[in-house]
Amino acid sequence: MIQHGYSDSIHHALAFCAKHHPGRVSRYDGHNPLLGTASIAIILSRHHADDTTIVAAILKQLVDACSLERIAPLQTSIAGRFGGLVASAVEAALEPRFDPSGRERSWKVARFEVLARLASASLRVAEIWMATEIHVCGLALTDIRRLGAEYARSVAPAPREELLWWHRAMLEVLDFRGEEFRGSLLTELRQLSSQVGAYLTER
C-alpha cells in the first residue's frame, strides 16, 4: 500500500489545535504546546497508524490541555468536524484528570484510572496512549541526560518511585493482552521506559 506524504485530515486536526489550544501558540516559542502534539503524530506515523488514530491523538492533546468547562463543547465541535469515530476515540483516550463529580484527581489516582481503561481499551486508544508515553519518556530522557535524574519530574509530576511503578504497571497491562497491539510501538515504549527506569534507579 502506498503511503502518502500529505494528509488533509491530519493537517486539519493540527490547524484545529492551533486555533483552539488554551496555551500560547507561537512559531517562535520553544515551548509551543503544538510541538509535543506534532511529535506524537509523527511517532504514530512512523509505526504506520492510520489517519483516524493520528487525528484522534492530535485532538486528545488539545482536549487534555483544556479546563473542565471547555471539554464538553470542544468534544461536540470535534464530533461535528471530524466525525463520530474520531470523537469517540478522543473521548476514550483522554487523560482522566477529573472524577465523575468534576474534582481533579491526583497524578497517581489518574494513572490507576488509565490502567483500568487500558485493560479493555480499543487498539486505537491503546496506541494513542503508547505513543503519548513514548513522547513523555523521550522528553524525560532528554532532561535527565542534560540535567540529571531529578529533572524527569519536569514532564511527569511524580516522585521517581511512582514513575517506575507506572511504567511497570502500564507494560504489565499491555503485555497481558498479548499480541493485540502493534509490536513495534510496544517495543519502543518498553525500550524507552526501561532507559528512563535505569536512570531513575541510579544513586
N, C-alpha and C positions, 0 to 999 in steps of 0.2 A: 504494500500500500504506500502511495506517495505521501510524504509528509510536507505539507505546505508551510512556507515561512511566515505567512501572514494569516491572522485570524481576526475577522471583523468583530466577532463576539468577545474575544479577549481584549481587543482594543477598546471596545465599548465599555467593558467592565472596568478597565483601568481609568478611562475618562470619567466614568460614573463615580469612582472612588475619589478622584482628584476634585470633583465638584462637590461632593458631599462629606468629605472627611472633616472631622471636627478639629483636627490638628492643623498646624501651619504647613501649608504645602507650597514649597518654593523650589525651583530647579537649582537655586544657588545655595540651598541649605543642606549641609552634610547630614542633618538629622531628619531629612524629608521622610515622613511616615510611609510614603509610597515605595521607598527603596526596599523595605522588607517585604511588602506585598508583591512587588515585581520579582524579588528573589524566590519567593515561594512558588510563584507561577513558573519560573524557569526550572526550578527543581522538579516540579511535576512534569513539565515538558520534556526534560532530559530523560525521565522514566516513562515516556510515551503515554501519559494520561490523556484522556480525551478532553475536548474543549469544555464540555459541561463541568467536569471535575475542576479544571483550571479556573473557569469563570466563577464557580461556587467558592473556590479557595480565595480568590481575589476579593469577592464580596464579603466573605466571612471576616477577613481582616478589617474591613470597613465597619461592619456592624459591631465587631468586638471592641472597637475604639469608641463607640458611641455611648451616651448616657442611657439609662433605662427608659427614659421618656421618649427617646428617639427611635428605639429599636422597632416597636410595632409599626409605626408609619413607614419606616425605612424598608421593613420586610414587605409591606404592601406594595411599595414602589418597585422593589426588586421583582416581585411576582408579576407585576404588570409589564415591566420592561424586559425581563429575561425569561419569564415562563415559570410554571409551577415546579418543574423538575429541578431547576437551579435553586429556586426559593426554598424548596423542601430540603435540599442538601445543605444550603446555608444555615437554615434553622437547626438542623440536626448536628451540624459541626460547630456551632457557636461555643465559645468559652462560657462555661456555666458560672458566670460571675454572681448571679443573683438566685436566691432561693425562691420558691413559689410565692412567698409573701413580699418579694421585692427587696429583701435585705441582702447586702453584699456578703458573699462568702469569703472566708479566708483562702489563701492560696492552696493550702493543703486540702481543705474541705472541697474546694473546686476540683482538685486533682482526683479525689475519691469519686466524685460525680463523673468525671471523664472516664475513669476506669470502668465504671458501671455501664456507661454508654458504649465504650469500645467493645465490650463483651458481646454486644449484639448489633453493632453499627453496620451499615451497608459498606460494601467495598469502597465506594466513592468517599464516604465520610471518613473511613479509616485512613484512606490515602491522604486526604486533606490534613488530618491530624499528624500523620507521619511526616509529611513534607514540612508542616509548621514546626515540628520538633527538630527536624534536620536543620532547619534555618536557625532555630534558637541555639542548638548545640554548636553550630558553626560560629555564631556570634560569641557564645561563651568561650569557645576555644581561642578565638582571636583576642578577646580581652584577657584571658588567662595567660596566653603566651607573651603578650605585650606588658602586662601589668602585675600578674600574679593571680593565684587561685581565688583569692578573696573577691576578685572582681567578676567572678562568674555571676554574682548576685545582681550585676548591672542589667542582666537580661532575664533573670529569674529571681524574684524577690523571696528567696527562701534560704535557710542555712544549708550548708553542704550535705549534711546528713539527710535532709529532706529531698534534695536534688538527687542524691544517689538512690534513695528509696523510690522516687518517682520513675527514674529510668528503669530500674529493675522491675518494678510492678507493671509498667506500661509494656515492656517487652514480654513479660510473662503472659499478659492477657493476649497480646498479638500472637505469640508462639502457640498458645493453647488452641487457637483457631486454625492451626495447621497451615496448609499451603493455599489458603484463600487469597492471600494478598500478593501483590507484585513483588517478586523475590528481590529484585534489585533495590527497590525502595526500602524494604525491611532490612536488607543487608547494610545499606548506607546508614540507616538510623542506628543499627546495632554498633557499627564501627565508630561513628561519631560519639554516641553516648558512652561507649567504652573508653574513648580517649578523654572525654570530659571526666569520667569517673576516675581514671588513672591520675589525672592532675589533682582532683579533689581529695584523693586518699593519700597523697604525698604529704609528709610532715617536715 
